[in-house]
Amino acid sequence: MKNQYNPKSIEEKIYSFWEKNNFFKPNNDKSKKSFCIMMPPPNVTGNLHMGHAFQQTLMDILVRYNRMKGKNTLWQTGTDHAGIATQIIIQKKIIEEKGIFPKNYRREQLTKIAWKWIKKTKKIINNQIKRLGCSVDWTRERFTLDPKISKAVQKAFITLYHDKLIYKKKRLVNWDTTVKTVISDLEIEYREINKTFWYIKYPICTNNSQNVSSTNFIEIATTRPETLLGDVAIAINPLDSKNNHFIGKKAVVPIINRIIPIIGDPSIKIDKGTGCVKITPGHNFIDYSIAIKNKLPIINIFSSSGYILDILKSYDYCGKKIDMEYLKTPDIFRYLTILEARKKILTEIKKLGLLTKTTNLRGKEAYSDRSGSIIEPMLTSQWYLKTNSLSKKAILAVKNDSIKIFPEQYANMYFSWMNNIQDWCISRQLWWGHRIPIWYDKEKKMYVGKNEEDIRKKYLIKQSVTLKQEKDVLDTWFSSALWTFSTLGWPKKTEELKTFHSTNVLISGFDIIFFWIARMIMLTLYFIKDKYGNPQVPFKKLYITGLIKDEQGLKMSKSKGNVIDPLDMVDGINLPDLIKKRTSNLIKSNTLNTIINLTKKQFPSGIKAMGTDALRFTFSSIASNNRFINWDMNKLKGYRNFCNKLWNASRFIINKINLSKLNMYKKNIETKCILNKWINVKFNNLVKHYENNLNNFRFDIASKALYNFLWNCFCDWYLECSKLFINKNFFNDEKKLEIEYTSLNILEKFLILSHPIIPFITEIIWKEISIAKKIPFTSIMLQPFPKFNSILIDKKSIIEMQWLKLIITSVRKIRLELNIKKNIKISMYFQSHDKIGEKIITKYSKYLCKLSNLMYLKNLKNKNNKNNYIQKIINNITFYIPVEHKEKVIYNNDLLIKKLNKINLKIKISKKKLSDKNFLKKAPKNILIKEKIYLLKLKNEKNELLS
């Protein structure tokens, strides 16, 4: 076994070994329970980020754990076609190659380019998944645009349409003027920006007639003066005593002279702006709801690209086209962009003397996170899925525990959204995606079917009748919502669907509870039924992870330059390459120097290679119930040290023990030694604690239990004590054999237990043990998982070992305080008020002397000559060192003073920090808690030195 653990040299070889031997495939043993996890399909557009790596690690832990428990296990993998994101990337690629985007490109040409590009990106993503050690069944890999998945999507749409749950309607939507499509709320990024309120006077019609007063005005405040072209009313809160006298009158829209009503509406905020709000329902969601409520018309002033129309489009509150006056746009505004129109309209308003003042404010603006352009609310015709009846069943599924949510607080988030759900806009104006299976004839009559041939046959349409398919595609989330059953062969009744559905657990983030998880529950309940005809849930348990932020508690983003590629922590990356990665393709070039300086400060030598297991252990250790989780590079380093500790402990056992000889005796070895009894009980307790926490998704507690057992129990105590017995002839052959057997037995079982979290290092050590035993190698993945033994509850061994540990640490502390070197043998006496402790110390004095390098450890019965001893009281035990050893005691007051001065300085710095108002105001909560704990620790250290 090599001296040092080098993950880079083994990880890819081990994964290849697993894959070639088909260890990731289901065993298809029908006598065994099934276990299935569906990997949320990552977008095919880019590299996996920290969130992906975090969640995939947790999934793999559960998959490996259940596979080793003997279950018929399937981890279904795949990628999402990512409609908008993919289309933008392909169009950018074409522009880079051609210089421009050719307008004559047909849909077929574009999709062909996309498919070619996707073949490459899927390989990159799959390689990243493999590097993380994910044991997915690659033979069943799926893509949301695969032919089989497409058939499932088509079937779902057609069924929902025939069941009158899908309809088409004009509504106000979030519109991306760059990509020219509706986008979901998830694809919107809200940015805090400087805004301006422009105060504009609207003339009042005299005596409610068409005549305009030259002296009577109503003043409104708006951040969007360009939209006055689409004004249909002015609204005032009826309780607004300053302005409510205007209600019932009419006003004139400046420049275009459209006469509009002044209405009362209780939703208007009296203290905002002037309290009088211009209503532009075609380009504002709040105004749109007011228009629906008050049955006002709706005017669309922009084209799909965000330019002012020459003839404005008008509709009634239901979205039906109507004729109105004053729809012709003045020549000076036609075909202007939104910002150009704003400037021009403000110029004209000033000329008319109707601009009274401006005020500045900070406010949020909605941007498309795909194109970066400002979102424009737009009235468009879209396809919708009715959700009222679907949501009721989905709510009930969680309430009756058909689906259990972990942690429980996320159930409230789910209910909150589901109780206020709106119909789902399922269409997108893209060329990439699942094209909606609707065809139109010349009269715009709609037909639904699998293809044109199917429709002609179904509706008896002649070949002479021209049919054209709907150009829109389905929202990416629609195909993803079918993921748990479409990947298992639905709409066919496959064996896989029967075996693995409902799946056992879904692991995902809280940010997509609404966009994916809730919709998946609704559609699965609708389409999938068990053998009794009852609706099936997509998964029985839902585990929601927290969101990983950087070490300062900030969201990781490209624009902030604080993103860490998980594989850079696995393989390492030098500083120049890290800077290049963080600064390439920046949208905001002014952040370049800030990002470079931040990276240099954070990683002056780049990122050191830590290996996959260290990263996986870190992910497991931070998987708490918190909503936000701060990444900590020091934890990663700590768990790399844990891997080294496991490697060195294994190396010691393999090198020091004749494993092949030991293998022959193991069945006849009885456990008698206190050390062996204790470690067996501790491991047995670990198995129970570890499994309980894994089963309840407390990966953090489970990994902490592994860490504490290996480091504090097995290495620091058991192996350290065993070394004396293995290396020297302290025990007879029988007892030595018992120690050797127990050492190996516990190591082997610990490797199996920890394999789900750290698969690579456990596999390679398992192989080394097989070589040393001179037996055929079988993967650790195929080993039976350790079981908790309810009979092996030996409280006596635990109590005795606690006393032994107490005595040994006390003696070590005395040596340290008195500066007595470890290699110097001394005599020691003790007095204990605890009779049990006294018996245990006497019983194991031989062990204690050996482990503490004492000549003897005896009970001091003569209490009259205490002056002949140096006394130390530790944990209610008084230890006595004979004065004859005084020459071996080296008092070092100078060293003590130095230590005190150092601690006092640290206490002073910490107190100053905690009294700094700026620090208290700006520091994240977790940093404040850390600092307070640090100060408390320093004070305890000081008290110990002074005691």
N, C-alpha and C positions, 0 to 999 in steps of 0.2 A: 504494500500500500504506500503510495507516494507521501512524502513528508508534508506537502502543502496541498490544500484544496484549491483546485483551479477549475471553476465552473465552465469557463470558456472552452476548455479542451474536451469536455464530456457531454454538455447539454444537447447539442444538435445530434450527436451520435446516439444518445439514449432515446431521443424522441423518434429518430428514424427506426430504431430497434422496436419500439412499441408499435409504431405504425405498420411496419412490415409484418409483424406477428398478429395483426388485427385485434389487438387488445382493447381497442376503443369501440368495437362493434357489440351490439346486444348479443347475449348468449342464447337468446330464443328458447330458454328453458321455461316451458309453460307451468312447471310445478313451482317456480319461484315467483316472488312478487316482482312487479315491474316498477321501474323508476325512470321518469322522463323529465328532462329540462329542455326548453326551447331557448336557444340563444337569441336575444333581441337582435335582429339583423342590422349590423352596422352599415352606414351609408357606404356605397361603393366608391365614393368620390375622394376619400382621403385616408391618411394614416390613422391608426387607432390612437386615441388620446388617453389620458390618465383615467377618466371615467370608465372607458371601455375595459382597460387593463384591470382596474379595480373590481368591476362587476364580473368579468370573465374569470378572474382568480377565484372569487367566492363561489361561482357556479361550478368550477372545476373541483373545488374542495368537496362540495356536496356530491358531485358525480363520482369521483374516485372513492369517496367514503361509502356510498351506497353500492358501488360495484364490488368493493372489497367485502361488503356485508352479504354478497352472494346474489344480489338482485339482478334481474334482467334489465340492464341499464342502457338508455339511449340519450345522448346529448346531440340534439339536432342543431346543425349550424347552417349558416347562409348569409347572404348580403341583400341589402335593399337597393332598388334601382335609383332612389333619390332623385325624383323628377326634376325639380327646379335646379338643384345644385349641379346635377349632371349636365343639363342643357346649357347652363351658363358656362361651365368648363369647356364643353365641346365648341360652343360658339367662340369663346376666347381663343381656343386652339386654332380654329379656322382663320380668325382675324390675324393671329400671329404668323400663320403660314402664308396667307393670301394678301395680307395688308388691309383688306376690307372683308365684310361679311356679304357674300353674294346673295342678292335677293331672290335669284332664280333657283336656289337650292330647294329641291323637293324633300318632302318628309322622309321618303325612302333613303335618299342620299345621306341625310343627317343621321338617321338611326343606324345606318351601316357604319358610319364613322364612330358613332357612340359604342356600338358593340365591339368594334376592334379595340378601342381604348379600354373598355371595361375588362377585357380578357387580361390585360396587363395589371390593372389596379386590383383585381380580385386576387391575383397571385401575391401581390405585395401584402394585402390585408391577411390572407391566409398564412403567409409566412410569419407575420407578426403574432397571429393567434398561436401558431406552433411554437414560436420562441417563448411564449408565456407558459408553455407546457400544457395547454388545454387539450383534454382527451376527448375531442369531438369525433363523431363518426363521419369521416371524410367521404365515405362511399355514398352518403346520403345528402351531400351538400346541395343546397337550394339557392335560387336567385329569384327575386320577386317578379321577374319578367320571363322566367322559364316557361316553356309551353304548357307544362302541367299546371303550374301556378296560374297562368293566364286563363286556362279553362275554368279553374275554380273561381277566379275573379269574375269572369263572364257569367258563369252560372249564378253566382251570388247577386250580381246586378239584375239579371233578367228575372230572377225569383222575386227580389224586392220590388221591382217595377210592376210585375204582374200582381203582387200583393198590395199594390197602391201605397207603398211606403216611399217611393222615389217620385219626385216631381220636379218641374222646371219653373223658375220664377225670377222676376226682376227684384233684386234687393240691393241694399247698400253693402259693399264689401271692402276689404282692404285690398287696394290695387297697387301693383308694382308697375310703374310706368316705363321702366327700363326693360323688364322681361315681358311686360304686357300680359300679366296674368293676375288672378286673384291669389292671395296667399293666406296662410293660416296665422293665428295669433302666435304660434310657436316660432314662426319665421320673422317675427318683428322684434327689433331691438329698440328700446326707448333710451334716448340720449338727453341729458340735461343740457339745454342751450339757452343763450340769451334771446329773448323775444321782445317785440315792441307792441304795445297797445296803441292803435290809432283811434282817436276819438273823432267821429264823423257825424255831422248833422244831416238828418233826413227831413225834408219839408213835410209839413202836415197839410192834408187836404182840408180846405175851409168848408164848414157846415156839412162835412161828410160828402162833399160833391167832388167833381173832378178838378175843381179849381185849386191851385196850389198857393198856399200862404207864403208871402215873402218875409214874414216876421216870426211865424210860429214853426218851431222845429222840435224834433225829438232826437236826442243824442244817443248814439250807440258807441260801444268800444269793441274793436275787433283786432285780432292778430292776423287776419286774412282778408284784407280789403279787396283782393282780386276776385273773391267769390261773391261780391255784391251783384255780379251779373246773374247769379242764381238765387237771389233773395226772393222769398215768397211771403214773408210776414215779419213782424217784430213782436216779440213776446215779453210780457212784464208779469211779475208775480202780483196777483190781486191784493196781497197784503202790503205792497210797496206804496206807502202813503205819498211818497214824493212823485211817483210816476203813474199810479194807477188811474189817474183821470184821463190818460191817453187811451185806455182800453176801449175798444169799440170804434175808434176813429181809424182813419186811413193815412198812410204815409206814401211818399214818392221816393223810389230808389234813385239816387243821384245818377247822372249821366244818361241812363237808359230810360228814365221816366216811367218805370213800371209802377202802378199803384198797388200797394199791398196792405192787408189788414193789420191792425195792432190788436193782438189777442192777449188774454190772460192765461197764464200757466203756472201752477204752484211749484213746478220744478226749477224755476228761474231763481238764481241766488241774488238776493237784493243787494248784498254788499260787494258784488263782483262787478268791476267796471262801472258803468252808469246805472246798472240794474235793468237796462233795456237791451235786449239781445236780438240781433238780426238772425232770422231763421233761413238757413241754406241747406235744406234736407238732402240735396244731391251730393254734398261734400262734407258732411259732418254727422257723426253717429247720433249725438244727442239731439241735434236738429231733426234728424230723420225720425227718431221716436216721437218727437213733438208733432211732426207732420202727420204721422200715422194716427196719433191720438186725436188730432184736430182736423183730420181729413183734408190736409193741405196738398196742393200740387207739388211735384218734385221736378226740378230743372237740373239737367246735366250740362255743364259748361265746358268740360274737357274731353278731348279725344283720348283713346287708349294709351297714347304716347305722352299725354300730359300737356297738350297744346290747346289753346282756346279755339272752340269750334266757330265756324262762320255762321251757322244756324244752330242755336241751342236746342236741345231735345227736352220735351216736357212730357210728364206722365202724371196720372192721378196717384193717390196714396197707395193704391193696390199694385202699381207698376204698369198700368195700362196706358198706352200712348194716347195723348190728348193734344188738341190745338190750343195755343195761348197767344196772346199779343206780346209784342216786344221780345221776340225770340231772335231777331236778326241782330247779330253782333256788330257794333260800330266798327267801321273799317280799320281804325287805328289799333284795335285789340285783336283782330283776327290772326290766328296761327302763332300767337306769342306763347312762349313758355310760361309756366306759373310765375316765376320770379320776374320775368320781363313784363307780364301783365300787371303784377303788383306795382312795379315802379310807374308804369304808364297811367294806371288808374289813380294812384296817389297824386301824380302831376295834375291830372284833370280835376281831382277833388279840390286841390289847392287853388287852382284857377277859379273854381266856383265859390271859393271862400267857405267851404264846408268842413275843412279840417281844422278842428279847434285846438288840439294838443296831442302830444305823444308821451307815453311813459314806458320805461323799461322794466322788464321782469325776467325771472328765470322760470323756465318751464320745460316740460318734456315734449320731445318730438319723436314720432314713430318713423323708424327707418327699416328698410328691408335688410335683413342680415345676409341675404343672398347677393343682391346687386349693390347695396349701399345707398340706394336712392330713397328719397322721402316717400312715405306711403301716402297715397291719395285715396280717401274714401270715394267710392265710385258706384253709381247705380248700374248694375250689369245683370244680364240674364245668366243664371247659373242653375246647376242641378243640385237638389237637396235630398237628404234622407230624413224622413220623419223619425224623431227620437223619443217622443212622449211615451208610447207603449213599451218600446225597447228599454228605456231607462228605468221604468218601474220594476221590471223583472231583474235588471242588473243591480238595483238597490237591494232588492229582496235577497239576492244570492249572497250578498255580504252580510246582511242582517241576520239571516238564518244560518250563518257559518258554513255555507257551501264553499265559500272562499274566506279564508282567514288572512287578515292583513297584519304583517309585522313590520315595524312597531305599530301598536294599536292607534297611535295618534293620527296616522295617515288615513284611517277609515273616515275620520271627520272631514278631512280634505276631500275625499272621494264623494261622500254624501253631499257636501256643500255644493260641489259642481253639478252632480247628477240631479239634485233637486231644482237647479236653476238652468238646466240644459236647454239649448236652442237646437233647432234643426241643423244638421251638419251639411255644410257646403262641400260636396264631393267632386266638383269639377274643377279643372285647371286648363288654362289656355296655353298648352304646351304641345310640342311635337313628340316629346319623349315620355312614354308611360303607357298605361293600359287605355287604349282608345275606347271611348264609351260605345257600347254595342247598340247604337240607335242609328237608323237610316231615315232619310227624308225623301219624299217625292217633290215634284215641282210645286205642289200646293202646300208644302211644308207639313204635310201629314206625317206623323211619326210611326215608325215600326221598330220593334225590339226583337233581336235574335242573335244567333251565334255568328252569322256571316250573311252576305247578300244572298247566297244560294238558299240558305235556310229560310230567310225572310220571304223570298219569292215563292217558295214551296208552301210555307206556312200561311201566307196571306193571299195566295193565288195571284201574284203580280206578274204581268207579262214582261218579257224581255224588252219590249218597246218602251216601257216606262222607265225613265232614268231615276236611279236611286243614288243618293250621296250620303256617306257616313258622317256622323257628328265629328267635328274636328277636335273637340275637347277631349282631354284624357282625365282619368280618375285621379283624385288626390292620392298621393303615395301612401297615406295612412289607411286608405281603404284596403289595399292589398295586404298591408301589414296586419290589419285587424283580423284577417283570416289565417294568420301565420300558424297557429297551433294545430289547425286541422288540414289546411291546404298542403302543408309539407308532408302530411301523413297519407296523402292520396285522395282526399275528398275532391270531387263529389262521389268518387267510387267508394264502396264499402270495403276497404282494405283490411288485411290482418293487422297492419301497423296501427291503423285508426282504432281498431277494436282493443289492441293490446296496450297502447300508450296514451290514449285519451280517456279522461281528462289527464293533463300532465300534472306532475306533482307540485312544482313550484316555479314561479317566475321571479327573477331578480332584475330589478330595474330602478330608475331614479324617479324622484318625486316630480321632476319637471315634466314628465310625459304621462302622468297618471291620467290626465284628461284626454290628451291627444291620441294616445295609443291604448293604454290599459283599459280604460272605461269603454272605449269603442270595441275593443277585442271581446270584452265580456258581453256586451250587447249583441254583437253579431254571432258569437259562438253559441250563446243561449238560443238564438233564433234558428240557427241552421243545424246544430248537432244535438241528436237525441240518443239516449241510451236504449237498451233493448226493450225497455218498457214504455218507450216514447216520452220519457221525461227529459227536459232540457239539460244539457251538460255544460258545466263551466269549463273555461279554457285551462284553468289551473286550480288546484285545491288550496294552495298557499301563495301569498304574494309578499315578497320581502323587498322593502323599499330601502335603498342605501342613501347615505348622506352624499352631499356634493363636495368633492375634493377641491379645496382652495390652496393658495400658496401659503408660505410660512407666516406671512403677515395677515392672513385672513382675507386676501383679495381673490376675486374670481380669476382663474387662469384664462388668459386670452392672448391672441396674437398681437393685438394692438398694445397691450401692456408689456409684452415681451417677457412674460413670466411663465410661459408654457414649458413644461418638461416632457420630453418624449420618453415614455416608459422604457423603451429599448436602449436609450442612452444611459440609463442607470444599470441596465443589464450588461451592456458591452463596453460602456465608457465612451467619452467623447472629449477631444481636446478643446481648449478655449477658442481658438480661431474658428473651428468648425461649428461650435455651439453658437458663437456670435453670428456667424453666417446663416445658420438655421433660423435663429430668432429674428433676424432683420430682413430676410428675403421676402419679397412680395408684400411689403408693408403698405397699408392704405394711407396712413398718416406718416409722411416722411419726416415731419418735425419731431417725432418721438425717437428717431434713430439713435442720437447720442445718449439719451436717457436710458434706452434699452442696453446699449453697449456698456455704459458705466455700471448699470445694475448687475449685468451678467458678470463683469470683471470682479465686482465686489463680492457677489454671491459664490462664484466658482472661479477663483483666481487661477487654478490649475486645470480647469475643466471639470468634468464629472468622472470619478473613478469607477471602473467596472466592478459591480457588486454581485452579478450573477442573478439568475431568475429566482432562485429559492429565497434569497434575501429580500427581493422585491415582493414576492408572494407573501412571505411571512409578515412583512411590513403592512401590506394591504389588509391581511387578516387581523393584525393587531389594532388597526384603526377603524375596523368595521363596527363602530358602536351605534347606539341609537340616535346620535346627534344628527341634526339636519345638515350642518356644515362641519367639515373636517379639514383641519389645517395640516398640510403636508409637512413632514419633518425629516430632513436629510439625516439628522443625527440618529433617528430611529432606524433608518435604513442601514447606517453603518453598524449600529448595535446588533441588528439581526444578521448582518454579514459576520460579525464576531460570533454570533450564536452558531452559525453554520461551521465556522472554524472550530468551535468548541466541540461540536458533535463529531467532526472529522478527527480531531485529536484524541477524543475519548475512544472512538472506534479503533483508531490506529494503535492505541495503547493495548486494548483488549486483543486485537488480532495479532500484534507482534509479541505480546508477553505470554499468551496462552496457547497451548498446543490444541487447536480447535478440532483437528481430525481425531486426536486421541480422546478428547472430551466428548465428542459426538457419540462414542461407543458406550460411555458410562451414564449418560444423562438420565435414563429411565430409572436407575437405581439410586439416584442421589436424593437424600432426605435433607430438608432444611432445618438446621438446628441453631446455627449462629444468629445472634441477635441482629447483627448488621444485615444479614440476608432476609430475616423475617421482616425487619423494618422496611427495607426497600421493596419487598414484594407487596406489603400492605400499602405503601405509598403509591406504587404503580397501579395497584387495583383501584384505589380511590381516584387516581388520575383518569383511568378509563371511564369510570362513571361520570365524573365531573366534565370531562372532555365531550363525551357523547351527549350528555344532557344539554350542553351549551351549543353544540353543532345542530342538534335537533330543533333548537329554539333560535337559530340564526345569531347566536352571540359568539361570532367568530373571534372577537377581541378577547373574550374571557377564555375561550378554548385555547387560543394560541399562547396566552399568558400562562395558562396552566402547563402547557408543554415546556415553555421557556423556564419556568420556575423549577419544574421537576428535573430537567436536564442539568441546569446550571447549579441550582442550590441543593438538590437532593442527590442526584446521581454523580455529578462530577465533583462538587465541592466537598461532599461528605462520603458518599459510598465509595467512589473510586479512590479518593485520597486516602481513606482508611484502608481500603483493600490493597493498595500498592505495597504497604508495609508487609502484608501477609503473603502477597504473591511474590515479592522480590526477595524476602528474607525467610528463613526457616522458623518463623514464629509459631506456625501451626503444623500439626501433623498432616500427612498426605490427604487424609479423608476430609479434614476441614478446609484445606487448601483447594481441594477439588470442588468442594461445595461453593467456595467463594468464586472460583473460576466459572463454574457452571451458572451461578446466579448472575454474574457480570454479563456473560454472553446472552443468557436468556432475557434479561431486562433490556439489554441493548437491542436485540432482535425485535422484541415486542414494541419497544419505543420507536424503532424505525418504521414498523408497520403502522403504528398509531399516528405518527407524524407525516407519513407519506402523502396523504391528501393535500397537505399544506406545502410541504417541501419535497416534491416528487423526484427531482434529479439526484440530489445528494443521497437520499435514502436508497435509491435504486443502485447507485454505484457502490455504496458501502455494502449493500446486500450481496452484490456480486463478489466483492472482495471477501466477504465471510464465506461464501460458497467455495471460492478458490482455496481459502485456508482450511476449510473442512474437507476439501477434496471430494466434493459431491457435485452432481450435475446442477447447473444454474437454472433456476426458474424465476421469473420476474417477481418482484415484491408485490406487484399489482395482483397477482394470483393467490397471495397468501390470505388465509382466514383472518378476519379482524379480531383483535383481542376482545374478550368478553369479561364483563364485571362478574366477579365471583362473590356472591353474597355470603358464602361460608368463610371466606378469607377476611374476616374483620377481627384483627388481633390488636385490641386496645392496649394490652399489656406491653407489647413490643413498641408501640408508639410512645407510651409514657416513659418506658425505660430509655429509649433512644433520645427522647427530649431531654432527659436528665444528663445523659452522656454528652450530648451536644452542648448543653449548658455548661457543664464542667470544663470541657475542652476549650470552648470559647472564652470562658472565664480565666483559665490558665494562660491562654494566649494574650488576653488583655493585660493580665498582671505582668507578663514578660515584657509587653510593649511599654507599659507605664514605667516599669522599673528598669527598662533598657537591658534586660537579660537576653542574651542571644539565644536563638533556637537550639543551637548545637550544644549548649551548656546544660548538663544534667543537674537538676536540683531536687531537694526533698520538699514535700509539702504536706501540711495537715489541713484538716477542715473541720468545721462545726456547722451542722444544719439543724434548724428547728423542725424540718420536715422529716418524719420517720421513714416515709417511703423513699425519699431522696437519699437518706442515709444508707438504707439497705442496698439501693441500686449502686451507689458509689462503691460501697464495700464489695458487692458482688462482682463488679466489673473493674476493680482497681488495676488488675493486670493489663486490661485493654487501655485504660486511661493513662497509665504510666507509659505504655508503649507509644500511644498516639500523642502524648504531650511531652515526651522525653523527660520523665520524672524518675528519680530513683525509687521513690515510693509515694503513695498518697494514702495517709492514714487519718482515722478519726482522732482528734485531739481530746483525750479524756481528762488530762490534767489541766484544769482551768486556772490554776494559781500562778503559773509561770508565763503569762502572756507577754511579759516584757522581754522575754527571750526570743520573740518573733516579730517579724514585719507583718502587719495585719492589712488585709484588703477585704472589704465587704462588697460582694457582687450578688445581686438577686437573692438576698436573704441567706446567703452562704458566706461564712467568714473563712477566709483562707489564711493560713499561717506559714510563713517561710522562716525557717530557723535562722537566728542571727549568724550562725556559722557560715551562711551563704552571703553575708553582707558584702564581702569583697567582690562578689559576682554582680552586685547591684550597682549600676552606674547612674547616679542622679545627674540629670542634665537640665538644670534650671534655665540655662541660656536657650536651649532648644524650645523649652516650654514658653518662655517669654516671646521668642520669635513667632511661634505658632499663634499665641494670643494676639500679638500685634497685627499679624496677617488677617486673622478673623475679625478683629475690631475694625480694621480698614474696610473690609468687605461689608460689614454691618452698617458702617457709616454711609457707604456708597448706596447701598440698598435702601436705607431709610430716606436718604436725600431724594432718590428716584420716586419713592412712594409718597413723598410730600410735595412733589412737583405737580402743580395744577395742570400744566400742558400735557404731561405724561398721563395723568389720570384721565384727562379728557379724550386724548387721541388713541391711547393704547387699546387694542382689542381686549375683550374680557378674559380670554385664556392667558394672555401675556401678564395681565394684572394678577391673576390667580397664581401663575408660575412664580412671579416675583415675591408674592407674600409667602408662599411655601418655602422659597429659597431663603428668605430672611429668618423664618422660623427654624429652618435647618441649621443656619449659622449660629443662632442663639443657643440651640441645643448642643452644638459642638463646643461652644464656649463654656457652657455649664459643665460639660464632661471634663474639660481640661482643668477647670477650677475645683472640681469635686475631689 
